Amino acid sequence: MRQKEKIELPALCARLQNSMNYRNPEFAFDVLLYGWCKKTGHSTNWLSDVRRRGWLSLVMARDFAAYCGYMFV
């Protein structure tokens, strides 16, 4: 996959924190990522793979942002 079609998880966490201002952003990000994973029907193995590789596709990142309630450009 091309680099411009990937969104790194730390960047996604930072964008979420900028718009939501969580007290513990890493924990909030993990909880939201897990909830989104379950909502979309993915397994915890899939989530482990995402965390290991450290990125989401642009389409999935937009879907995750919509799940979290913030706009992703």
N, CA, C and O atoms as a Tinker XYZ file with bonds, in Angstrom:
   292  protein
     1  N      0.841000   -1.174000    0.000000    73     2
     2  CA     0.000000    0.000000    0.000000    64     1     3
     3  C      0.888000    1.241000    0.000000    63     2     4     5
     4  O      1.909000    1.290000    0.687000    81     3
     5  N      0.495000    2.216000   -0.762000    73     3     6
     6  CA     1.284000    3.446000   -0.835000    64     5     7
     7  C      1.212000    4.220000    0.475000    63     6     8     9
     8  O      0.207000    4.177000    1.184000    81     7
     9  N      2.282000    4.920000    0.779000    73     7    10
    10  CA     2.398000    5.646000    2.044000    64     9    11
    11  C      1.297000    6.691000    2.199000    63    10    12    13
    12  O      0.808000    6.904000    3.308000    81    11
    13  N      0.899000    7.343000    1.113000    73    11    14
    14  CA    -0.117000    8.396000    1.242000    64    13    15
    15  C     -1.505000    7.825000    1.518000    63    14    16    17
    16  O     -2.419000    8.575000    1.862000    81    15
    17  N     -1.678000    6.509000    1.374000    73    15    18
    18  CA    -2.950000    5.871000    1.666000    64    17    19
    19  C     -2.980000    5.254000    3.059000    63    18    20    21
    20  O     -3.925000    4.544000    3.403000    81    19
    21  N     -1.951000    5.520000    3.866000    73    19    22
    22  CA    -1.859000    5.000000    5.222000    64    21    23
    23  C     -1.914000    6.157000    6.223000    63    22    24    25
    24  O     -1.390000    7.241000    5.966000    81    23
    25  N     -2.541000    5.913000    7.340000    73    23    26
    26  CA    -2.553000    6.867000    8.451000    64    25    27
    27  C     -1.947000    6.147000    9.646000    63    26    28    29
    28  O     -2.462000    5.123000   10.094000    81    27
    29  N     -0.858000    6.688000   10.153000    73    27    30
    30  CA    -0.175000    6.102000   11.306000    64    29    31
    31  C     -1.055000    6.243000   12.551000    63    30    32    33
    32  O     -1.716000    7.266000   12.733000    81    31
    33  N     -1.063000    5.225000   13.397000    73    31    34
    34  CA    -1.885000    5.250000   14.612000    64    33    35
    35  C     -1.528000    6.395000   15.559000    63    34    36    37
    36  O     -2.438000    7.016000   16.108000    81    35
    37  N     -0.230000    6.708000   15.780000    73    35    38
    38  CA     0.063000    7.859000   16.649000    64    37    39
    39  C     -0.480000    9.186000   16.098000    63    38    40    41
    40  O     -0.908000   10.050000   16.863000    81    39
    41  N     -0.460000    9.338000   14.781000    73    39    42
    42  CA    -1.015000   10.556000   14.175000    64    41    43
    43  C     -2.529000   10.593000   14.363000    63    42    44    45
    44  O     -3.099000   11.650000   14.632000    81    43
    45  N     -3.171000    9.449000   14.223000    73    43    46
    46  CA    -4.607000    9.363000   14.426000    64    45    47
    47  C     -4.969000    9.671000   15.876000    63    46    48    49
    48  O     -5.951000   10.363000   16.141000    81    47
    49  N     -4.181000    9.162000   16.802000    73    47    50
    50  CA    -4.389000    9.439000   18.223000    64    49    51
    51  C     -4.211000   10.932000   18.515000    63    50    52    53
    52  O     -4.981000   11.512000   19.280000    81    51
    53  N     -3.214000   11.541000   17.917000    73    51    54
    54  CA    -2.974000   12.977000   18.127000    64    53    55
    55  C     -4.120000   13.820000   17.577000    63    54    56    57
    56  O     -4.529000   14.798000   18.202000    81    55
    57  N     -4.634000   13.446000   16.420000    73    55    58
    58  CA    -5.772000   14.186000   15.850000    64    57    59
    59  C     -7.002000   14.049000   16.730000    63    58    60    61
    60  O     -7.738000   15.014000   16.936000    81    59
    61  N     -7.224000   12.851000   17.247000    73    59    62
    62  CA    -8.352000   12.633000   18.142000    64    61    63
    63  C     -8.196000   13.470000   19.408000    63    62    64    65
    64  O     -9.159000   14.078000   19.877000    81    63
    65  N     -6.996000   13.501000   19.955000    73    63    66
    66  CA    -6.745000   14.266000   21.169000    64    65    67
    67  C     -6.927000   15.761000   20.927000    63    66    68    69
    68  O     -7.452000   16.464000   21.790000    81    67
    69  N     -6.505000   16.251000   19.777000    73    67    70
    70  CA    -6.667000   17.673000   19.468000    64    69    71
    71  C     -8.121000   18.095000   19.422000    63    70    72    73
    72  O     -8.453000   19.222000   19.790000    81    71
    73  N     -8.994000   17.202000   18.973000    73    71    74
    74  CA   -10.389000   17.589000   18.870000    64    73    75
    75  C    -11.214000   17.234000   20.105000    63    74    76    77
    76  O    -12.240000   17.863000   20.359000    81    75
    77  N    -10.784000   16.241000   20.873000    73    75    78
    78  CA   -11.597000   15.778000   21.997000    64    77    79
    79  C    -11.024000   16.118000   23.371000    63    78    80    81
    80  O    -11.781000   16.183000   24.340000    81    79
    81  N     -9.731000   16.336000   23.487000    73    79    82
    82  CA    -9.086000   16.708000   24.753000    64    81    83
    83  C     -9.358000   15.722000   25.888000    63    82    84    85
    84  O     -9.902000   16.093000   26.929000    81    83
    85  N     -8.978000   14.475000   25.677000    73    83    86
    86  CA    -9.139000   13.458000   26.712000    64    85    87
    87  C     -8.086000   13.629000   27.802000    63    86    88    89
    88  O     -6.990000   14.128000   27.548000    81    87
    89  N     -8.428000   13.214000   29.005000    73    87    90
    90  CA    -7.491000   13.283000   30.123000    64    89    91
    91  C     -6.350000   12.287000   29.939000    63    90    92    93
    92  O     -5.200000   12.594000   30.252000    81    91
    93  N     -6.664000   11.099000   29.432000    73    91    94
    94  CA    -5.664000   10.070000   29.156000    64    93    95
    95  C     -5.844000    9.640000   27.694000    63    94    96    97
    96  O     -6.573000    8.686000   27.423000    81    95
    97  N     -5.197000   10.324000   26.757000    73    95    98
    98  CA    -5.466000   10.099000   25.332000    64    97    99
    99  C     -5.123000    8.701000   24.830000    63    98   100   101
   100  O     -5.842000    8.171000   23.983000    81    99
   101  N     -4.058000    8.091000   25.319000    73    99   102
   102  CA    -3.695000    6.754000   24.839000    64   101   103
   103  C     -4.738000    5.718000   25.246000    63   102   104   105
   104  O     -5.102000    4.852000   24.451000    81   103
   105  N     -5.215000    5.808000   26.480000    73   103   106
   106  CA    -6.239000    4.890000   26.950000    64   105   107
   107  C     -7.541000    5.089000   26.171000    63   106   108   109
   108  O     -8.165000    4.121000   25.738000    81   107
   109  N     -7.942000    6.343000   25.996000    73   107   110
   110  CA    -9.166000    6.648000   25.253000    64   109   111
   111  C     -9.068000    6.140000   23.822000    63   110   112   113
   112  O    -10.034000    5.595000   23.289000    81   111
   113  N     -7.913000    6.314000   23.199000    73   111   114
   114  CA    -7.711000    5.846000   21.837000    64   113   115
   115  C     -7.836000    4.327000   21.769000    63   114   116   117
   116  O     -8.482000    3.799000   20.864000    81   115
   117  N     -7.227000    3.625000   22.714000    73   115   118
   118  CA    -7.304000    2.162000   22.732000    64   117   119
   119  C     -8.735000    1.673000   22.910000    63   118   120   121
   120  O     -9.157000    0.726000   22.247000    81   119
   121  N     -9.482000    2.314000   23.803000    73   119   122
   122  CA   -10.871000    1.924000   24.038000    64   121   123
   123  C    -11.708000    2.178000   22.794000    63   122   124   125
   124  O    -12.502000    1.324000   22.398000    81   123
   125  N    -11.541000    3.338000   22.175000    73   123   126
   126  CA   -12.297000    3.657000   20.972000    64   125   127
   127  C    -11.931000    2.738000   19.812000    63   126   128   129
   128  O    -12.803000    2.314000   19.054000    81   127
   129  N    -10.651000    2.433000   19.673000    73   127   130
   130  CA   -10.211000    1.539000   18.605000    64   129   131
   131  C    -10.801000    0.140000   18.799000    63   130   132   133
   132  O    -11.222000   -0.492000   17.830000    81   131
   133  N    -10.833000   -0.339000   20.025000    73   131   134
   134  CA   -11.422000   -1.643000   20.319000    64   133   135
   135  C    -12.923000   -1.641000   20.022000    63   134   136   137
   136  O    -13.440000   -2.576000   19.411000    81   135
   137  N    -13.616000   -0.593000   20.454000    73   135   138
   138  CA   -15.051000   -0.492000   20.203000    64   137   139
   139  C    -15.375000   -0.433000   18.720000    63   138   140   141
   140  O    -16.329000   -1.060000   18.260000    81   139
   141  N    -14.579000    0.322000   17.975000    73   139   142
   142  CA   -14.781000    0.423000   16.526000    64   141   143
   143  C    -14.507000   -0.922000   15.866000    63   142   144   145
   144  O    -15.219000   -1.318000   14.943000    81   143
   145  N    -13.497000   -1.613000   16.327000    73   143   146
   146  CA   -13.160000   -2.945000   15.805000    64   145   147
   147  C    -14.348000   -3.886000   15.973000    63   146   148   149
   148  O    -14.718000   -4.589000   15.033000    81   147
   149  N    -14.938000   -3.904000   17.143000    73   147   150
   150  CA   -16.073000   -4.780000   17.404000    64   149   151
   151  C    -17.303000   -4.352000   16.605000    63   150   152   153
   152  O    -18.037000   -5.200000   16.097000    81   151
   153  N    -17.532000   -3.050000   16.491000    73   151   154
   154  CA   -18.683000   -2.543000   15.745000    64   153   155
   155  C    -18.606000   -2.928000   14.277000    63   154   156   157
   156  O    -19.626000   -3.242000   13.664000    81   155
   157  N    -17.422000   -2.906000   13.718000    73   155   158
   158  CA   -17.256000   -3.223000   12.299000    64   157   159
   159  C    -17.116000   -4.716000   12.044000    63   158   160   161
   160  O    -16.974000   -5.129000   10.893000    81   159
   161  N    -17.154000   -5.537000   13.093000    73   159   162
   162  CA   -17.140000   -6.975000   12.929000    64   161   163
   163  C    -15.763000   -7.606000   12.792000    63   162   164   165
   164  O    -15.650000   -8.765000   12.393000    81   163
   165  N    -14.725000   -6.864000   13.115000    73   163   166
   166  CA   -13.373000   -7.414000   13.057000    64   165   167
   167  C    -13.047000   -8.142000   14.354000    63   166   168   169
   168  O    -13.631000   -7.868000   15.403000    81   167
   169  N    -12.117000   -9.060000   14.263000    73   167   170
   170  CA   -11.717000   -9.834000   15.434000    64   169   171
   171  C    -10.614000   -9.121000   16.211000    63   170   172   173
   172  O    -10.025000   -8.151000   15.733000    81   171
   173  N    -10.351000   -9.607000   17.393000    73   171   174
   174  CA    -9.258000   -9.038000   18.179000    64   173   175
   175  C     -7.909000   -9.375000   17.540000    63   174   176   177
   176  O     -6.939000   -8.641000   17.729000    81   175
   177  N     -7.836000  -10.475000   16.785000    73   175   178
   178  CA    -6.603000  -10.778000   16.042000    64   177   179
   179  C     -6.332000   -9.712000   14.987000    63   178   180   181
   180  O     -5.188000   -9.305000   14.784000    81   179
   181  N     -7.387000   -9.265000   14.321000    73   179   182
   182  CA    -7.248000   -8.188000   13.330000    64   181   183
   183  C     -6.738000   -6.927000   14.020000    63   182   184   185
   184  O     -5.852000   -6.243000   13.508000    81   183
   185  N     -7.301000   -6.629000   15.177000    73   183   186
   186  CA    -6.881000   -5.440000   15.919000    64   185   187
   187  C     -5.419000   -5.550000   16.344000    63   186   188   189
   188  O     -4.678000   -4.569000   16.288000    81   187
   189  N     -5.011000   -6.718000   16.761000    73   187   190
   190  CA    -3.602000   -6.928000   17.113000    64   189   191
   191  C     -2.691000   -6.688000   15.915000    63   190   192   193
   192  O     -1.617000   -6.104000   16.057000    81   191
   193  N     -3.112000   -7.134000   14.742000    73   191   194
   194  CA    -2.336000   -6.894000   13.523000    64   193   195
   195  C     -2.239000   -5.401000   13.217000    63   194   196   197
   196  O     -1.177000   -4.913000   12.831000    81   195
   197  N     -3.340000   -4.679000   13.388000    73   195   198
   198  CA    -3.339000   -3.236000   13.154000    64   197   199
   199  C     -2.361000   -2.552000   14.106000    63   198   200   201
   200  O     -1.574000   -1.703000   13.688000    81   199
   201  N     -2.412000   -2.915000   15.365000    73   199   202
   202  CA    -1.503000   -2.303000   16.350000    64   201   203
   203  C     -0.043000   -2.657000   16.058000    63   202   204   205
   204  O      0.847000   -1.826000   16.237000    81   203
   205  N      0.198000   -3.879000   15.615000    73   203   206
   206  CA     1.571000   -4.308000   15.307000    64   205   207
   207  C      2.134000   -3.543000   14.111000    63   206   208   209
   208  O      3.280000   -3.093000   14.140000    81   207
   209  N      1.326000   -3.398000   13.061000    73   207   210
   210  CA     1.833000   -2.687000   11.882000    64   209   211
   211  C      1.818000   -1.177000   12.078000    63   210   212   213
   212  O      2.614000   -0.473000   11.457000    81   211
   213  N      0.925000   -0.660000   12.935000    73   211   214
   214  CA     0.951000    0.742000   13.316000    64   213   215
   215  C      0.258000    1.714000   12.389000    63   214   216   217
   216  O      0.529000    2.913000   12.458000    81   215
   217  N     -0.636000    1.242000   11.515000    73   215   218
   218  CA    -1.344000    2.142000   10.627000    64   217   219
   219  C     -2.695000    1.577000   10.222000    63   218   220   221
   220  O     -2.949000    0.378000   10.337000    81   219
   221  N     -3.566000    2.478000    9.740000    73   219   222
   222  CA    -4.845000    2.120000    9.142000    64   221   223
   223  C     -4.884000    2.686000    7.736000    63   222   224   225
   224  O     -4.217000    3.678000    7.441000    81   223
   225  N     -5.655000    2.066000    6.877000    73   223   226
   226  CA    -5.835000    2.637000    5.546000    64   225   227
   227  C     -6.629000    3.934000    5.683000    63   226   228   229
   228  O     -7.291000    4.160000    6.696000    81   227
   229  N     -6.562000    4.766000    4.679000    73   227   230
   230  CA    -7.251000    6.048000    4.706000    64   229   231
   231  C     -8.756000    5.858000    4.866000    63   230   232   233
   232  O     -9.397000    6.602000    5.608000    81   231
   233  N     -9.323000    4.877000    4.183000    73   231   234
   234  CA   -10.762000    4.604000    4.279000    64   233   235
   235  C    -11.131000    4.177000    5.697000    63   234   236   237
   236  O    -12.119000    4.651000    6.257000    81   235
   237  N    -10.338000    3.285000    6.268000    73   235   238
   238  CA   -10.619000    2.824000    7.631000    64   237   239
   239  C    -10.411000    3.936000    8.647000    63   238   240   241
   240  O    -11.158000    4.030000    9.621000    81   239
   241  N     -9.410000    4.774000    8.436000    73   239   242
   242  CA    -9.169000    5.897000    9.344000    64   241   243
   243  C    -10.342000    6.870000    9.319000    63   242   244   245
   244  O    -10.727000    7.406000   10.359000    81   243
   245  N    -10.909000    7.098000    8.146000    73   243   246
   246  CA   -12.090000    7.975000    8.056000    64   245   247
   247  C    -13.290000    7.357000    8.759000    63   246   248   249
   248  O    -14.046000    8.056000    9.434000    81   247
   249  N    -13.466000    6.056000    8.603000    73   247   250
   250  CA   -14.562000    5.362000    9.274000    64   249   251
   251  C    -14.376000    5.411000   10.788000    63   250   252   253
   252  O    -15.335000    5.631000   11.528000    81   251
   253  N    -13.143000    5.205000   11.245000    73   251   254
   254  CA   -12.850000    5.288000   12.678000    64   253   255
   255  C    -13.128000    6.691000   13.212000    63   254   256   257
   256  O    -13.692000    6.848000   14.295000    81   255
   257  N    -12.732000    7.706000   12.452000    73   255   258
   258  CA   -12.974000    9.092000   12.873000    64   257   259
   259  C    -14.468000    9.371000   12.987000    63   258   260   261
   260  O    -14.908000   10.026000   13.931000    81   259
   261  N    -15.246000    8.878000   12.031000    73   259   262
   262  CA   -16.696000    9.056000   12.101000    64   261   263
   263  C    -17.266000    8.351000   13.325000    63   262   264   265
   264  O    -18.169000    8.876000   13.976000    81   263
   265  N    -16.752000    7.177000   13.641000    73   263   266
   266  CA   -17.173000    6.443000   14.831000    64   265   267
   267  C    -16.873000    7.255000   16.097000    63   266   268   269
   268  O    -17.674000    7.281000   17.031000    81   267
   269  N    -15.718000    7.910000   16.113000    73   267   270
   270  CA   -15.313000    8.695000   17.287000    64   269   271
   271  C    -16.025000   10.029000   17.372000    63   270   272   273
   272  O    -16.021000   10.660000   18.429000    81   271
   273  N    -16.634000   10.470000   16.291000    73   271   274
   274  CA   -17.393000   11.712000   16.307000    64   273   275
   275  C    -16.595000   12.951000   15.977000    63   274   276   277
   276  O    -16.953000   14.047000   16.409000    81   275
   277  N    -15.524000   12.803000   15.223000    73   275   278
   278  CA   -14.780000   13.980000   14.780000    64   277   279
   279  C    -14.523000   13.888000   13.295000    63   278   280   281
   280  O    -14.538000   12.803000   12.713000    81   279
   281  N    -14.289000   15.022000   12.694000    73   279   282
   282  CA   -14.078000   15.076000   11.249000    64   281   283
   283  C    -12.638000   14.798000   10.917000    63   282   284   285
   284  O    -11.730000   15.307000   11.574000    81   283
   285  N    -12.429000   14.004000    9.917000    73   283   286
   286  CA   -11.094000   13.636000    9.451000    64   285   287
   287  C    -10.966000   14.135000    8.027000    63   286   288   289
   288  O    -11.764000   13.776000    7.161000    81   287
   289  N     -9.979000   14.949000    7.788000    73   287   290
   290  CA    -9.796000   15.495000    6.437000    64   289   291
   291  C     -8.632000   14.834000    5.768000    63   290   292
   292  O     -8.314000   15.156000    4.623000    81   291
